[in-house]
Amino acid sequence: MNLRQLAAQLGLSQTTVSRALNGYPEVSEATRRRVNEAALATGYTPNPRARGLATGRAMAIGHVIPISTSHEMMNPVFGDFIAGASETYLAAGYDMTLTLSGDADEADNYRRLKAKGNVDGIIVHGPRISDGRIPFLTGLGMPFVVHGRASQTRQPYSWIDMDNTGAFCRAASFLLDLGHRRIALLNGLETMDFAHRRELGYLKALAARGVAPDPALIRGEEMTEPYGYRAARDMLALETPPTAFLVSSLISAIGVRRAIHDAGLRMGHDVSVLSHDDDFSYLSNGRDLPLFTATRSPVREAGRLAAEMLLRRIADPGLPPETRVLEAQLIIGDSTGPAPSRPRQVPA
């Protein structure tokens, strides 16, 4: 199918279809989405070489992935986000480039991408509370969108993020409603902005009920299964152990479940677990009924929306910064229940 045929099928002009696929701001969001969906359904792919010559663009989007000993972006959240973004890139005739970068040479990689003209824009991943990449890319003049926010960055920039504070306040409130007062928080790395916002939500819910937080029940590390296991094992061995865990990742929650089992306890009966991000392409939260109660964020949708936002900025660099907050759903599963009538005491 060519552009003329696609336009005829949609009952639109070729100019409108072309502008929709290229992210021009004068095309309405409804029309842009309709055109992109039709392009995907029919397998229409614009010729990137011809479009690049016509527009003077690389027709590619860059994702620079920070790889370090303290933070690894190759995780299920990243994979689903990229899948959603890729759908938008494909429909608009853009390619995607992935560049792995150490912390020390990340700025050099951005400069190189800009100098070579290999990409037309950048998606920034994993923002820290204070993130120097945002002012750097602004000064570089490279169109970019941040997946997340940087709380201590005051200059305006484009971002899309989930309401981490609201989601974790709601999750902690749900556990408090079940009678839990010893609620552990297994968070991500404390330097990451999402983890900072999630802890704020957790503390807000406790404060609203007059529950003092216990530092022994708050931990933040890279969100792996072994981390979830070790943290839960240690906390369950406390003199007054937690009756519930609020966990920032389904992967870590699987480790928590293992620690509960090893302690001879039952998840959802003796100890409750509430996780986050439970709906991935290749990591399901149960086949029919959810195993874990969870706050579910639309990761794939976030990728699609971020890509659309970036394409608009490439088409019109003069656009003011855009921001978008996505809400999480609370999914009830088998991993939560009322707090035990008698707090379990660990023998001395």
N, C-alpha and C positions, 0 to 999 in steps of 0.2 A: 504493500500500500504506500502511496506517495502522499505528499502534503495536500495536493488538490483533492484526492479521493477522501482523505480524512476530513477535510473541511466540508466537502459535500455531504458526507455522512452525518456530520454534526449540524448542518445547516448554518454554518458560519463562514465568514470570509477567510481566505488563506492568510491574510494579514493578521486577523484576530487569532487564529490558531497558532501562527508562528510566534506572535507576541506572548501568548499564553505559555507556550512551551519554553520561551526564553525568560519568563518571569518578569515581564514588563509590568510596572505598577499600575498602569492605566487599565489593565484587564482585571475585572472583578475576581474575587476569591472563588466564587461559585463557578464562573466560567473557566478559570484556570484549573480547578479541580476536575471539572467535567472533561476538559480537553486531555488532561494528564491520564485520567482513568480510561478514556477511549483509546489513547495512544498505547497504553499498556495492554488493553484487551485485544487490540487489533495487531499488536506486534510492530507498530510503526516506530521506526528509529531514524531520526534525521541524520544526514551525512555529516559527521563531525568535521571532516576536512573542509567541506564546502562552507559550513557554517563558520568555522574558524577564520577562513579567508575573508568571509563577508563581514564578520563582526570584529576582527582583530583580536579575538580571544583565544585562549588555550583550550577552551571547552573541557576543562578539568577542574575538579575540586580537590583540595589537599586536606588530609588528616595527618597531622604530626603527632605520633603516639609516644608519650614520655615513658621510657623504660628505665627503672632504677631499682635499687635494692629496697626502697621504701614504698614504692607504689607501682603496680603493674596494671595497665589498662586493658590487657587482653582477658576479659571476663565476659560472662553472659550478658551483662547490661550493655557493654560495648558492642558485642556481636549483634544484638537485636536492634540497637540504635543504628548501626551501620546498615542493617538490612532495610530498615525503613527509609533511611536517607538514600540508599541506592535506588529504590523504586522511583524516587523523585528525579534523581540524576538521569536515570535511564530514559524516563519519559521526556525529559528536557534535552536529551542528546548530549549529556555531559558524562565524561569519564571520572573515575575517582583514583587518587593516588594515596598510598599509605607510606609514610616515612617513619621509621623507628628512630628515636633520638634519646640520647642520654641527657641528663639534666644540664650538663656543662655545655653541650653544643646545640641546644635547642634553638637559641637565638640565631646561630649561624645557619641552621637549616631553614629557618624562615627567610633570612636574607637571601639565601641561595635560590629558594623557590621564587622569590620576588624578582631577583636579578635575571634568572633564566626565563622567566615568563612561563613556567611550567603549569601554573595553576592560576585560576581567576579569583579564588577565594579560599578561606581556611575555616574549618570547624575546630574550635578549641575544646579539648576534653579535660575533665578532671580538675576544675579550678580549685586552687587553694584559697584560704581565707584572705590572704594577701597574695595576689598573683601578678607578677611583673610582666607576663605575656600580654596582658590587656593594654597597658600604656605603650608597650613596645610595638605591637601590631598597629595600634592607632597611629603612632608616629611613622611607621613604615608605609602607611597608606594602603595597606592590604585589606580588602573587605573580609570581615570575619564575623562569626556568630559563636557564642560560648554556650556549650551544653552544661548548664549550671550557672552559679553566680559566685562572685568574690565579694564577701561582705565588707571588706575594708577598702575596696576600690570605689572611689567617689565619682570618677569621670563617667559620663554616659557611654554605654556600649550595648550592643544587641545580644540578648540571651534568651534561652528557653529553659525552664526549670520546673521541677515538681515542688509543690508546697511541702517541703520536708518538715518544717516546724509544725504545720497543721496536721500532717499525717501522723507524726509521732506523739503529738499531744492527744489526738483522737485514740491512737492505739493504747497509750498508757492509761487514758481515761476508761477505756473498755476494760482493761485489767483491774483498775480500781473499782469499777462497778461490780466486778465479780468478787470483790472482797479482798483482793490482794493488796498488801501493803509493803511487802519485801519484794520489790520488782527490780531485777537486774537489767542493766542496759549494756548490751554487747554491740559496740559501735564500730565504725570505720576509723581510719587514721585521724587523729585529732587535728592535723593540719589541713585536712580536706574540708571545703566549705559545707558540703552536704552533711558531714558528720557533726560539724558545729551546729548547724540548724536543727538536726535531729535531737541533739542533746538539749537544746533550748526548748523544744516541744515536750520532751520527757519531763524536764524540770518544771515547766509551766503547769503540766497536769498534776504533778505531785504537790506543788505549791497551792494549787486551787483546792486541794483536799486536806491541806495542813499536814502533809506527810514530808518529813525531813529526808532529803536524799542521803544515802550512805555511800561514801566514796569507795568502799570496798566492793560495792555492787555496780560500779561503773568502770568499763574498760574499753579501750579503742586500739585496734590493730588492723593489719591487712585482713580482709574478710575472707578467710579460708576455712575449710572444714576442720583442720587441726586446731586452729585458733578457737573456734566455737567449742570444740571438745575440751581443750585445756582450761579455758575460762570457766565453763560450766562445771567441770570436775572440781576445780579449786573452790568455786563459790558454794557448791553443794556440800563441801567439806567444812564450811564455816560453822561456828557454834550455833548461829541462827541463820540458816541458809535461806536463799530466796525461794518464794513459792511460785514465781513467774519470771520468765525471761522475755525481754523485748530485744529483738535481734535485727541488725541492719541488713542482713543478707540471707536468702534461703540456703546458700551454701554453708554459711556458718551455723544456721539453725539445724542443719543435718548433723553437724558435730555436736550441738547441744543435745539433740535427741539421743545420740550415741552415749553421751555422758550420763544422761538420765537413766538409760537402760542399764549401763554398767553399775550404777549405784543401786540397782534393784528397785527402781521406781517406775511409775507409769506416767508417760506424758499425757497431759490432758486430765489426769486424775490427781496424782500427787504433786505434779509440777506442770504449770502451763507455759506454753511457748507461743509467742506472736512474732512472726517474721515480716520481712519487707521484700518486695520484688520477687514474686513467686510465679510469674507467668512468662517463661522463656520458651523459645522455639524448641530447644532440646533439653530442657530441664523442667518437667511438669510437676505441679503440686498435686499429685494424685491423678488417677485416670478418670474416675467418675465424680467422687466427692473429694473436696480439698483435705489433704492430710494436715496442713498447717493453717491456722488462722493467720491472715496476712493483710498488710496494706499493699495494694496492687497499683503500681504506677504504669501508665501507658508508654513504655519505653520505645516500642517500634513507632508509635504515633509521634513521639517526640523527635525521633530521627527524621521522619517525613516533614514535620513542620519546621524543623531547624534548616533542612535543606531548602525548602521553599523560601524561608526568610532570607537565607544567604543569596539565593538566585535573584531575589528582588533587589538586594543591595548591589549585586554585580551589575544588574541592568540599569540601576539608577544610583550611583555612588553618593548622590546628594540627599538621599532619604535620611530622615532623622532615625536614631536608634529605635529598634523595636524590642519589646519585652513580652514574654508570655509565661504565665504560671499555669501548670497543669495540676489537677486534683487527683488524689489517690482514692481508690475504693477500699472499703474494709470488707474482706472476704472471710466468712466464718467457717472454720474447719474443725477437725477433731482434736487439735492440740491445746485447746483452752477449756477451762472449766472453773467452777467456783473455788475459791481459796479453801484449803483444808480447814476444818473446824478447829483443829489444834495444830499450831505451828510445830513442824517437825524439829526435834532437837537432836543434834549429832552427839553421840556418846563421847565423853571426855577420854 
